[in-house]
Amino acid sequence: MPLHTVRTSMRNLLAAGTVLIALATGASAQTDTASGVPLWKILPPTPVALSADANGLPVQSGHVRMDDGAKIYYAQAGEGEPVLLLHGGLANSDYMSGLARALLAAHYQVIVVDSRGHGRSSLGKTPIGYDRMADDAVAVLSHLKIERAAVVGWSDGGIQGIDLALRHPDRITRVFSFAPNITTDGVDTSAENTPTVKAFIARTKQEYRHLSPSPGRFGKFEASIEHMWSDQPNWTDAQVAAITTPMWIVDGDHDEMIHLPHIQHIAQVIPQAGLLILPNTSHFAFLQNPELFSETVINFLKLPTP
C-alpha cells in the first residue's frame, strides 16, 4: 500500500468513532531503502534530546519533586494544544523527541517526561508502578499549570495513558496508546531474544549511564522494572470497559513484544477506542517510520472531540 493510500485511509478515520483498520497488506513489503532490510527488523538511532533542538523554539526543562523524594524530569516547548509524550520501559524521553519535533512543526505544545527511575529522573522510595508513574505525569502537568493534555504513549507510556484514562480522566483529552498491554499475558516473553530487542536493551543500558543521576545503579533500576512487569498491569475487561476518554490503540504489524490479538482485544473492550495497525513496523515504529507515525498521531489529534 503506497504512503498516499495510507494517508487517505487516515483521513477517512477523522469522522469515525470506533474503527478497525489494518494497513499491513501491501505496505508490509516496503523495505529500508539503504540496506534492503525490512523496516521492522532495524533499530534506528535514538533521536537527539528535545532540550538540544526544539525547532528553534525555547525549551523549559526541570524536575518536579514528588512526595517520596523522586525527581521527575520534564521538558516543554511550543504553544497550542498541549500533548504529553510518555516513553517506554527502560528508555527515556529522547525516544519521543522525533515525534515532539513533528508536533512542534504542526504548532502543538509538547511536554516530554522521563518516567521515574528512567533517564534523568530519580527512582524515589516508592515501588515503581504504572499508577505511580501516571501520578508523576499529572504532577508535571500541574507544575506547568496545564489543566488537560492529550497523551501519546509508547509501550509502558501507552499503559500510563490507559491508567490516566482510568484514574485521571479530568486531566486528559484523548489517548494515543501505542503497543500497550492491559494484562501481563499480553507480552511475548520470547521478545528479549530477538536481535532488535537485544540491541534496544544494550542501548538503554548505555543511555542510563549517561543520563541518570545514579548511573551506577542500572541493575537496581532494571530489577525494579522487571518486578513491576511481573504482575502489572492487571486490569480486568470490566475496568477498562469503563473508560470514556477517546482513544486509539495502535501497534506495528511486526511487534516483537506484544501479541497482536491482545492489542485487538484492548480496542474491542474499550468503548471509545479505535484500532490501528501500522505496516512494516514493530514495537519501535516511531523510529522505523517516523513520518507515518507522526502523521498518524497528528491526524488523531485533529479528530473532533465527541
C-alpha positions, 0 to 999 in steps of 0.5 A, spaced: 500 500 500 503 506 497 504 512 503 498 516 499 493 510 500 495 510 507 494 517 508 487 517 505 485 511 509 487 516 515 483 521 513 477 517 512 478 515 520 477 523 522 469 522 522 469 515 525 468 513 532 470 506 533 474 503 527 478 497 525 483 498 520 489 494 518 494 497 513 499 491 513 497 488 506 501 491 501 505 496 505 508 490 509 513 489 503 516 496 503 523 495 505 529 500 508 531 503 502 539 503 504 540 496 506 534 492 503 532 490 510 525 490 512 523 496 516 521 492 522 527 488 523 532 495 524 533 499 530 534 506 528 538 511 532 535 514 538 533 521 536 537 527 539 534 530 546 528 535 545 532 540 550 538 540 544 533 542 538 526 544 539 525 547 532 528 553 534 523 554 539 525 555 547 525 549 551 523 549 559 526 543 562 526 541 570 524 536 575 518 536 579 519 533 586 514 528 588 512 526 595 517 520 596 523 524 594 523 522 586 525 527 581 521 527 575 524 530 569 520 534 564 521 538 558 516 543 554 516 547 548 511 550 543 504 553 544 497 550 542 494 544 544 498 541 549 500 533 548 504 529 553 509 524 550 510 518 555 516 513 553 517 506 554 520 501 559 527 502 560 528 508 555 527 515 556 524 521 553 529 522 547 525 516 544 519 521 543 523 527 541 522 525 533 515 525 534 515 532 539 519 535 533 513 533 528 508 536 533 512 542 534 512 543 526 504 542 526 504 548 532 502 543 538 505 544 545 509 538 547 511 536 554 516 530 554 517 526 561 522 521 563 518 516 567 521 515 574 527 511 575 528 512 567 533 517 564 534 523 568 529 522 573 530 519 580 527 512 582 524 515 589 522 510 595 516 508 592 515 501 588 515 503 581 508 502 578 504 504 572 499 508 577 505 511 580 508 513 574 501 516 571 501 520 578 508 523 576 505 525 569 499 529 572 504 532 577 508 535 571 502 537 568 500 541 574 507 544 575 506 547 568 499 549 570 496 545 564 489 543 566 488 537 560 493 534 555 492 529 550 497 523 551 501 519 546 504 513 549 509 508 547 509 501 550 509 502 558 507 510 556 501 507 552 499 503 559 500 510 563 495 513 558 490 507 559 491 508 567 490 516 566 484 514 562 482 510 568 484 514 574 485 521 571 480 522 566 479 530 568 486 531 566 486 528 559 483 529 552 484 523 548 489 517 548 494 515 543 496 508 546 501 505 542 503 497 543 500 497 550 498 491 554 492 491 559 494 484 562 501 481 563 499 475 558 499 480 553 507 480 552 511 475 548 516 473 553 520 470 547 521 478 545 528 479 549 531 474 544 530 477 538 536 481 535 532 488 535 530 487 542 537 485 544 540 491 541 534 496 544 536 493 551 544 494 550 542 501 548 538 503 554 543 500 558 548 505 555 543 511 555 542 510 563 549 511 564 549 517 561 543 520 563 541 518 570 543 521 576 545 514 579 548 511 573 551 506 577 545 503 579 542 500 572 541 493 575 537 496 581 533 500 576 532 494 571 530 489 577 525 494 579 522 494 572 522 487 571 518 486 578 513 491 576 512 487 569 511 481 573 504 482 575 502 489 572 498 491 569 492 487 571 486 490 569 480 486 568 475 487 561 470 490 566 475 496 568 477 498 562 470 497 559 469 503 563 473 508 560 470 514 556 476 518 554 477 517 546 482 513 544 486 509 539 490 503 540 495 502 535 501 497 534 506 495 528 504 489 524 511 486 526 511 487 534 516 483 537 513 484 544 506 484 544 501 479 541 497 482 536 490 479 538 491 482 545 492 489 542 485 487 538 482 485 544 484 492 548 480 496 542 474 491 542 473 492 550 474 499 550 468 503 548 471 509 545 477 506 542 479 505 535 484 500 532 490 501 528 495 497 525 501 500 522 505 496 516 512 494 516 513 496 523 514 493 530 514 495 537 519 501 535 515 504 529 516 511 531 523 510 529 522 505 523 517 510 520 517 516 523 513 520 518 507 515 518 507 515 525 507 522 526 502 523 521 498 518 524 498 521 531 497 528 528 491 526 524 488 523 531 489 529 534 485 533 529 479 528 530 473 532 533 472 531 540 465 527 541 
